[in-house]
Amino acid sequence: MDFVALVQQQLRSDDICKFAVEVKEVTGTPNTGIRKLPKCLALVCYKGAVVEECILLKFKRRLNTWSLEDVYPVFDDMRTRVISNQDFSFEIGYSTTRQQVYAFEASSQAALDSVLLELQKVQKSAQKNNQTSTGSSHQWIKYYIQRVSTPDSNLNESSETEKDKSSYSPTALVSRGASSEAVAAAMASQGNGLNTLLKQRHTSEYDPAKFKALDDSWVNTQLKAREAEFTKSKTLTMFLGTWNVNGKKPGESLEPWLRDPSLQPDIYGIGFQELDLTAEALFLGDTTRAAPWEQQIMAT
């Protein structure tokens, strides 16, 4: 399927789709169940801007069509990171104003590399041009944000009409899944409202810290339950000793200390104190006087 052509048909005439790829969005936890849902990620840029302005659109599959589900503006604080090369998973998040993280899986290593490469390019551009959520850039993306709450919208420019003049706040309307027209009217009554709407729109049930903790807990539980299948136990004897040599070199045999006939250690742990009492060793934390003692131990 040509996702670039599919997305381009749903954009405004001033916007261009630079790439579009089918992915799986990863949500949930090992306890509640991991869900991997088919999505399409598309990088869209505004041709009318003086400097490059881009967004990442996420589409979800509804029967035989794809509808817009969310908008990720490419601001200077956007970050991307590979989670695992084994399943081609990666995450997208924001390091400052919006702490949510969104996890996805690409279909192949080539697809993963392509997504990360293109995103890194536009991220650097956003950083270079100081494009932030509180700045004056990206005003054009309101068009797409307003349509996230209207699943059946085909994103045609002709659908931008105001049928609902509700006085509710934009954030309240979005959280209730209100119509895009109601959101637009509320935004108009509160100025540009872009940053407020973005903060409300970008929520996610995927918390990487909680996900990792739960994942580790589940893995540890499974390993413990099947421990007998892949582990063997053995009792070992360990010798632990330390000696204050007072800055002296080896002058006597270490056998009485290390080779006690009543002990047969499997592991030795040996420490020395005051190997080097010179000022250089004290200040630099380094000495060459350990070598003779190491040689004496190995000879024993």
ABEGO torsion letter per residue (X at the ends): XBAAAAAAAABBAABBBABBBBBBBBBEBAAAEBBBBBBBBBBBBBAABABBBBBBBBBBBBEABBBBABBBBBBAABBBBBABAAAGBBBBBBABABABBBBBBBABAAAAAAAAAAAAAAAAAAAAAGBBAABABGAAAAAAAAAAABAABAGBAAABBBABABABBAAAAAAAGBBAAAAAAAAAAAEAGAAAAAAAABBBABBAAAAAAAAAAAAAAAAAAAAAAABBBBBBBBBBBBBBAGGBBBABBAAAAABBAABBBABBBBBBBGABABAAAAAAGBBAAAAAAAAAAAAX
